[in-house]
Amino acid sequence: MVSRKNARHRLAGAFAGVAVLALGLTACGGSGNTDAGGDADAGGDSGSGDLITVGFAQVGAESGWRAANTKSIQDTLTKENGFDLKFSDAQQKQENQIQAIRSYIAQGVDVIAFSPVVESGWDAVLEEAKAADIPVVLTDRAVDSEDESLYVSFLGSDFVVEGEKAGQWVVDEFGDEEINIVELQGTTGSAPANDRKAGFESAIEGHDNLKIIASQTGNFTRSEGKTVMEGFLQANPDIDLVYAHNDDMGLGAMEAIEAAGKVPGVDIKIVTVDAVKDGMQALADGKFNFIVECSPLLGPQLAEIVKQVVAGETPEKRIITEETTFTQEQAKEALPDRQY
Amino acid sequence: MKDALTTFTRSRIFWPVVALVALLVANTLKTSSFLSVRVQDGHLFGALVDIARNSSPLLLVALGMTLVIATRGIDLSVGAVVAISGAVACSFIASSPDPASPVTVLTAVGIAVGLSLVLGVWNGFLVSVVGIQPIIATLVLMTAGRGIAMLITGGQITTVNSPPFKTIGSGFWLGLPVSVWIAGLVFVAVAVLTRRTALGMLLESVGINPSASRLAGVHARTLIWTAYALAATFAGIAGLMISSNVMAADANNAGLFIELDAILAVVIGGTSLAGGKFSLSGTLVGVLVIVTLTLTVTILGVPPSVTPLFKAVVVIAVCLLQSPVVRAKLAARRRPAVVAPVPAKVGA
């Protein structure tokens, strides 16, 4: 399928992937391609009239989610839409990202945007951007800098809200029924895992009929999701619902439930976060019950922010990605034009 | 009888077996139905079946690792081979016009295992012909291999829908998981080849002293080369099981750190990393301990934040109890009580 077509373009992505070994993935984070495309016209026309020059320093290409993120940005910030995009891939390394940002400062772009690979260590380079009067927009991930004047806006998902949406669905769906919930957590200690857990717990708080009877990490992967779910099924005979922090673990759990002779989506209901294609397919097939979207399609919102900044307006400091939720019926409708 | 028991309690495999039994007992205390196995949809179902099925890929990888370690080597690339094998098979099946046909699946399996064999031959070539240190030679493929797998899948998780392929990882035959049959067959084949022929002894001699064995007429180079080729081939089959288990190839995560688990299983089983004597049954017990330990974490509800510590404590305990120094100390302390069996042994 996807694999053959762009294989060559992905050579760089493949090698970048090696670095992922050491880094581990974020929830939304996933792995994908490096399109060198953006760089092709970088040298050319920085003086060309009305185009807004944007320098974007991407984290890398560590997952399908990230690939969709890159594509969204490249497809939105086009010449037709009035942008001149300079795109770079940091291959998961902060030093590469800092280097890219420095080169954008040297080229005098209008706006710099980037997804910080780690939270700390950005103050120096952001000071340089500030000194050069170039506004910085953060996408997808935050920095821990205390000086908030170093960036104009942070655009990204709110993982706590994602967890709350999942929890709220459970509260609405089951009313007063006694429900035993098992939770498949993301990578221990990662922000999406911590926040999605906290959000879910706060949403079901006060409903004593909803009990989380077991919670274990599945590391955001299908294999571990399946193995852990097998254990849950052996230890707890009456599980009513699985809450998985991403689609992949939910898909693994689905396999385990089927192997145990139960029907996923009916005997044991499944709620997940992400809404990648395989998860949406399972939802449309009735094997999942509810998915909270964690959208990588930040392009349009980023374009909006960039325009505001260039026009001299001040965008909101924290902008939450526009995200929705999907039920089985909505998944059937949305699936045909799903981009990732 | 008493002699056999004494031999067993003194063998290196004794403590791993104790650990395995202790884990099973702990799980049974927590969940009384743990050991029960029932028939469901015409096949066996239960925690023990899960353990057996989840052990299969690790057992395959660990078997290859045992042979490599016996020759004084080590193979760090098996995890990457697992990822490549799964990626090749899934990409081939996903791009074929008829994913559900057995011919497609057999071709995919053939290509994946064949490619794994080639990778193993490459490792073996670097080690036995070029003479690069095994840890470095296989490190090359360990790092590059995931890149290759990413290249094959295009960085996406390639999902396939093919009932015949699903059989490898989650199918059943005569009530038992197909993957258990495959791993069992390979285990028996390796055991017969190494223990019923001179092959095992030759491997050990190469591991104990390569130069002396060569001077004695043993084809050390061929043996080492074969060990790496087999290790990668077994890893390739394990990769098929792992990807078939979830019906997807995840180039980033499939078989991640499985080389470390395999080395650990070999060590728990009592095979020395210095090469030479190896124990296949020890490796089997080591694999079962590791897989049961993972399941125990879930069953006992160990919080994820302390899971690595919990696993480490169990592994350290087993390794300490196995170590000659600790065993000597323990034996010395207990000596008065052990007096009785000693004359019996002399008498025999």
Interface residues (C-beta under 8 A of the other chain):
Chain A: M1 V2 S3 R4 K5 N6 A7 R10 L11 G13 A14 F15 G17 V18 V20 L21 L25 G30 S31 G32 N33 A61 E62 S63 G64 A67 Q185 T188 G189 A214 S215 Q216 T217 N219 T221 R222 S223 K226 T227 V228 E230 G231 F232 Q234 A235 P237 D248 L251 G252 E255 A259 A260 G261 D278
Chain B: K30 T31 S33 F34 Q40 D41 F45 G46 A47 D50 N54 S91 A94 S95 T143 A144 R146 G147 I148 M150 L151 I152 T153 G154 G155 Q156 I157 T158 T159 S170 I242 N245 V246 M247 A248 D250 A251 N252 N253 A254 L256 T294 L295 V297 T298 I299 G301 P304 S305 T307
